Amino acid sequence: MARLVMVSNRVIDFNAAQQAGGVGVAIYNTLAQQSGFWFGWDGQIDDDPSSEPKSTTVGGHTTVTLPLTAADYNDYYLGYSNSVLWPVFHNRLDLAQFEAGYYSRYVEVNEKFARNLAPLIEPDDVIWVHDYHLLPMALELRKLGIENPIGYFLHIPVGPAQALLAIPENKEIARALGAFDLIGVQTQSDVRNLIDFLQQSVAGRLLPSGRIRVFEAELEIGCFPVGIDPNDFAFGPGEAEALAATETGDIHRIIGIDRLDYTKGLPQKFKSYGKFLEAYPEYRRRIVLSQFAPPTRESVEAYADIKAELESLAGSINGLYGELDWVPINYIHRTIPRSELRDIYRTSRIGWVTPLMDGMNLVAKEYISCQDPADPGVLILSKFAGAADQLQDAVQVNPYDLGDLVQGLRTALEMPLDERQARQKKLMGVVRKSDSNAWGRGYFEALSKAGQRRASRLAKSPEMRKALERLQGEAKKNGRDGRIALNVGT
Ligand code: GDG
């Protein structure tokens, strides 16, 4: 079987894989199933320009990592990735820092990654690139003569074409996307938005084959909803009975677990919780909202703003409704160990997930996989999370409508046992069927086929060959084809 080469901005430490969440776990689980390696940033800052990639093998799994310089970290990571692409793809143009001039270093870091990765690639390798930090990666690898299948999976949502078109470099981005063989996204609406964007940005043409023609390239786009491994959260015999430390007695816990991000709808969640306590005083002292919101990207201004807003909202709701022996909101701005998540999910009567826009949202799937089928809790899920397409049996809400959030909470709290059981059964069926293995396998197979189709088109089309040679010529002229040697185990 071909080796799988995973490429992502951040590589997780295999020694600590059990501690990771989200994207990292999905990539790790996929790579654990087959030979290959994982390439990307090691999380370190190092200004030494001669830093070489480092190869590490743990338990038969190899990572190859590079540090970033302080300027890379600022412009490529905090800047273009998280202050331009992240807000725009989440349809928050108001927060995008277009004028800051981050783009050139964003491309440079992609070039640097490609230059260090290219010498490690063998002829049968399949290369799978992840997320918005690495949009130009395939183009940079093609310039260096890499003709292997290269796929891309975008973990975040694709906002409307009108938002993406506002990016000053939108044409360069659209052209770079054409260098991938297959782009995977989370939902059908993401597929539609991406096609729409390519059509408007660079006159991409939808072909009868379903592929999109972008200049000389033909690109496939598909929907591959990411999953979790429910076994990561499974209870062994007797384990579920020993949850005393996280139990809340007669008070029902409503759990929220979200990185502290302006896309997660946290102010809406807090405000509607306050309105709920106002409208239904009989629930005071009977419920508590425990919101974990670990910090991320704190040096980006928009994140500091949302932190201040939430602290103020939690303070005012607790001040208004709290009692000596009851605090309505437990707001915890720290990361909790992953080993504790399972028990907290299990002992929470409601999982409350309210993003304004989200690629998938794995917390929703994690909450479901921890419930007791005999006495399950209820998932309340925003219609605007990618997960809403699959998790139809959650209580779905519109987080922009505080009244709808209030009613969703009431419906969930009052739901009879038989209905909770029936919904949980269906939801768990979906979570199991579309787990992280199914996602990894499905995408890998689709990418391998897309790569074969491109290779046969390339063999037949002198125009495609010429376009590729032009690209490689451009890179040589710019002196970017220096190769380095590094041995990587399989
Ligand atoms: C992207 C997309 C898409 C959260 N707080 C703590 C903690 N977590 C873990 C959760 C979960 C993960 O982080 C968050 O999952 P998300 O699905 O929200 O995604 P991200 O990784 O942020 O981002 C998203 C995903 O990619 C996958 O494609 O679903 O839409 O934005 O696993 O459990 N884990 C620990 N402590 C915390 O305090 N240990």
Boltz pocket constraint, residues with backbone or C-beta under 6 A from the ligand:
constraints:
  - pocket:
      binder: B
      contacts: [[A, 19], [A, 20], [A, 21], [A, 22], [A, 23], [A, 24], [A, 26], [A, 155], [A, 156], [A, 157], [A, 226], [A, 257], [A, 258], [A, 259], [A, 292], [A, 294], [A, 334], [A, 335], [A, 336], [A, 337], [A, 338], [A, 339], [A, 341], [A, 358], [A, 359], [A, 360], [A, 361], [A, 362], [A, 363], [A, 366]]
      max_distance: 6.0
